[in-house]
Amino acid sequence: NMSTMGSVEIRRHSTPQSMYHRGTMARLLYLIASIAVSTRCNALSLPKRAGIGNQLTRSNFIYSASSIFFGDMLVSGSSPACAAESNPRYYESEVNINYGDDKNGNPRTRGVLIRKFTGDSTPYKFPTPRPISLEQEWPEVPWFTKKNFLRADEGDDENFYTLPRLVYHIDEPAVAALTQYYRANIPAGSNVLDICSSWVSHYPLEFKKTMKRISATGMNSLELAANDQLRDYEARNLNVNPTLPYDDNTFDAVTCVVSIDYLIHPIEVLKEVRRVLKPGGKAIISQSNRCFQSKAIAMWLEMNDRQHLELINGYAKYAGFGPAKAYDITASVPDDPYNNPMFIVELRK
């Protein structure tokens, strides 16, 4: 019998972008470019209300110019381009997981070397988020039945998630697109909550320093312990207890990454999200086309990507949110049109 109780020790390794430059001339050119970037970053700061440019790694000038047309996207006062330019594409961590160490367990330790995507320094392009019109009209009373929320595997979710899965469930372009969206739409100094979280939250690297607080709930405490961006976390099965262990009006932003399709009480969970959000705060629900089909609810599996967004909007209506905004933020990948899509539904309290 293996207990889910345990601990995680993390050692992090990263490779600065400058390490890839070799030779005197390359180093000289890199130094000149660094000075130019530093000057540009100090001279061109973004307004507090700005928009996502054609590609987040372009200059601040292009980025700032785009805000004329996309001014409803919130960013902090600093430049996303400048924040990302010095980040590596990946970093590695040594994770020692200790589990089964309670009085009824079989103590053991597992050492794992994991690689995390930063969402930066990639060859991908990030087009301006493309608005998706949500057309479905929802009745005042939900029409959902218990059958809609049945799953192929109705077994205990906690058993399904007992072993930590230190893997990505969406591809790198989808992760990077989401990271860039967070950078542009969650202002510095925010209190942030990630629900249905795991060993990664896909936040930009600088969030650990620039955010006032990052909290999380998720199924597996060992995965949450391996998430080095969190200040605090609590393991919680929202399908058994669809409440959040936080006070009213606590968070500026709540995120949920490719997980709402697993919730059998989504309206109750979103009511809790609304409760813990501050007035004016927002929830960012992201969705792709990947899932554990055995654990996704029945009606989700019968729908296409567009219908998924409409369904989330319906959940939000019954949870007390106003009209949702939906976007396609799928990254453009050179010579590969088959990467995972990425969609956003934004809800405002």
N, C-alpha and C positions, 0 to 999 in steps of 0.2 A: 504494500500500500504506500503510494507516494503522496506526500503532502504538498500543497501548493505554497506553503509557507517557506520562506528562504530569504536570501540576500543576494545582492549583485554588486560586484566591484568592477569599476570601469577604468581602463587606462586608454587614453586617447592619443592617436598619432595623426598628424596631418603633414602634408607636403606643401609648403608655400609655392605659389605660382613661379616665383623667381628661381626656384631650384631647377626648373626645366631649361633655363638659359645657360648656355655654355660659351666660353670664349670671351676674350676681352671686348671685341666689338659688340657682341650680343649684350654683354653686361652694360656697356656704355649706352647703347641704344635703349636698354631697359631703364636705366637711370634717367635718361632724358624724358622717356615716356612717363615715368613715375612722377617727375616734377611737373610735367604738363597736366597729368591727371589731377595731381594735388592742387595745382593752381585752378583748374577748371572746377573741381569739386568745391573749393573754398569760395570761388567767385560766383558760381551759379547755384543758388539754393532754390529749391522748389517752393512754391506757395503751399500753404496748408491744405488748400483744395486744388488738386491737380488731377491729371489723368494718366493712364498708362499709355506710353508711346508705342511706336511700331515695334520696337524691340527694347527690352529693358537694359540691355548692355550698351545701347547707343549713348550719345552725349546728352548732357542735361539740357542743352539747347533744344534738341529735337523733342526730348521728353517734356520740357516745359511748354513748348509750343503746342503739343497735343492737348494740353489741359484746356485750351480755348474751346475745344470741341467735346471733351469728355470730362467736364468739370464736376460731375457728380461722383467721381471716384475719389475716395479719401486716401490721403497718404500723410505721412509725417512730414515735418519740415525739412528733412534731409533727403539727399538724393539716393534712390535705390541703386542707380548705376554705380555711384561711388562706393556704396556699401558692399557691392558684390565683386568689384574688380580685383580685389586682393584675395578672394576666397578660392580654395582649391575646389576641384570638381568632386572629389571624394575625400573622406577621411576614415581612418580605421581605428577601431577600439578593441582592446582586449577585455572581454567580459568573463568574469568568473561567477558562475551561478551556483549558489549553495541552496539545496532544497532537501526536503524530507528531514529537516533537522529539529522538528518538534518531537515531543515524547512518544508519539505514535508512529513516527516516520522511519524511513530507512535513509540515514544521512548520506549524501553524496555531493560531489562537486563536479561541475562541467565547465571547462574552459573553452571559450569560443572567440575567434577573431572575426569581427564583423566589419563590413564596409558600409558606410552611409553616404547617400547622395546629399550634396549641399544645395543642388538646384542652380548652381552658378558655374561659370567657366565652361559651359556646354556649347556644342555647335548648333543648338536649336534656336529657332526664332519664336518670339511670343507676340503674335498679332494683338492688336487692341481687342479686348473682350467684345465678342459679337452678341448683342442683345437677342434674346429669344422671347418672342411674344407668347405669353401664357393665356390661352383662349378658353379653356374649359370652365364652365360655370358650375359651381358647387352648390348643392341645396343647403338649406339652413341646418338640416339634420343629416349626419353622416349616413351613407347607405351601406357602409362596410359591414360584412358579416364575419363570424368567427372563421368560416371557411377561407376567407381571403387571406388570413394570417397563418394558415397552416403551413408546415414545412415538411419536406421529405424526411428529414431527421428531426424527430420530436424529442430526441434524447436530451439529457441534461447538458445545457450549454457549458457549464463549468467543467464537465468531463471532456467535452470537445476541445476546450481551450486550456486544458491542464498543462500541457507541455508548451513552453514558449516557442513561438514561431518567429524567429529573427530573420524574416524574409520580407521582401516587398510584394504587395498584392497588385500594384500597378507599375507600369514601366517607367524608366527614368524621365522621358519627355513629359509624362503626365505629372510626375512628382515635381519636376522643375517648373512647369506651368503653374502648379498650385503654390509653390514657394514664392514665385514672382508675384502672384496675385495677393498673397498674404502681405508681402513687403509693401505693396502699393496701397493696401486697403485697411491695414490695422496700424493706427498711429502709435508712435513711440510713447511709452509711459502708460500703456493700457494694461488692464487686468484681463487676462485671457484664460479661457477654460477650453480644453479639448476633451470632448466626450467620445466614448467608444475608442479610446486611445490605445496605444501600444508602445513598442520600443522606439518608434519615430512619430513625430507630429508634423513633419514637413515644413516647419517654420524656418525662416532664414536664420543663419548662424548668429547674426547680431541680436536676435530677439532675446536671447538669454540675458544680455546686458541692457538692452533698450526697453524691455517691457518691465512694468512694475511687478507683475506676478504672472506666472504661467502654472496653471493647475491642470489636473487631468483625472478622469475616471476611465476605467477599462476593465476588461474581464480578467486579465492575468497580471498579478502583482509583480512577477519576475520581469515580464516585458516592460511594465511601467518603470521598474527600478533601473532598467537599462536605457531609459529615455533621458539623456543628459541635458535636455532643455527644460525639464520640469523643476519647479520649486517644491511642489507638493503633489501628492496623488492619493487616490483611494480606489482600491479594487472594488468594483460593483457590477453586479449582473442586472442590467436595466430591464431585462425580460422577466425577472422575478420581482425586483423592487424598482419601479420606474420613477424614482425620486433622486434628486441631486443633493448631496450633503453640504450645501452652502446656503448662506443667508440670502434674503431678498436683495435685489439691486446691488450685486457684488461685482459683476463682470461687465467690461466694455464690449467684449467680443466672445462668442462661443463658436467653436469650430467642430465639425463632424466630418470625417473623411471616409468616403466609400463604405459606410456602415449603416445608414438608415434603412437599407433593404433587409437587415437582419432583425429589426425591432418589431416585436409583436404588439407593443403598446406605443406606437410612434406619437400619437396625439398627446398622450399623457406625458411622454418624455419631452415633447416640444413645449407643453405647458410649463414644465419645470425649467426648461431653457429660458422661456420668457420671464419666469419669476426671478431667476438669478441674474438676468440682464439688468443693467442700469437703464433708466429712461433714455431713449435715443440709441441704446446699444444695439448690436446686430449679431445675428447668427449667420454663419457661412457654412452651408451644407454643400459638400462637394460629392460628385458622383461620376463614375466611369461606366464601363460596360463589363467589368469583372466582378465575380462574386463566388463564394462557396455555394453552389446551387443547392446543396443539401440543407443549407441553413437559411437561405433567402426565402422570404414569404411567397406564397403561391401566386398572388396577383402580380407581384413584381416580375416573376419569371414569364408572365404572359404579356408583358408590356415591352415597348421599344424605348429607346433613349428619351425621345420627346415625351412619351407618356409618363416616364419616371419623373420628369420635371413637373408635369402637371399634377401628379400624385403628391409630390412633396408640397406643392402649393396648396393642395386640398388639406393635407395634414395641418399646414400652418394656419389656414383659415379657422379650422376647428380648435386650434390651440390658442386663438386670440390674436394672432399677428395680422397686420394689414397686408395688402397685396404684395406678393413676392416679386423680386426681380431675378431673371434667369440669364445666364451668359454661357456661351461656348468659349472656353479659354484654351482649347487644344493647341499644343505646340506644333510648329512646323518643323519637320525633320528632313534634312537633305536626303534625297534619293530613297525615302521610305515613307510611303503614304499610309502605312498600316499600323502606326503606333496607337496606343490607347487614347481614346478621346477623354476630355476632362470638361465637366460642366459644373457650374456654380448656381446655387439658389441662395439668394440673400434675403434675410428676413429682418425687419426693423421693429423694435419695440416702441 
